[in-house]
Amino acid sequence: MPTTEQKNNPLHGKTLEYIVTQLSEHYGWAELGYLLRFNCFIIDPSVKSSLKFLRKHEWARKQTEQLYIDTFYK
């Protein structure tokens, strides 16, 4: 039954690292920092620093995941 629940979830099976990497490749760090206004995307941006921040702050992770969905699924 869990697979049925996740069938329509565009984030299913995607790691946070994958999402951040895809967004940074699509937008570039400067644009990503402009869109989300997180210092981890603006000041010395990297996947590693972004993951550290996003794992610590659920509200920021949710905004990042929503940008991923809006970018690649709408």
Summary of the structure (lengths in Angstrom):
residues: 74
radius of gyration: 12.7
end to end distance: 26.4
largest distance: 43.2
contacts: 183
relative contact order: 0.18
helix: 73%
strand: 0%
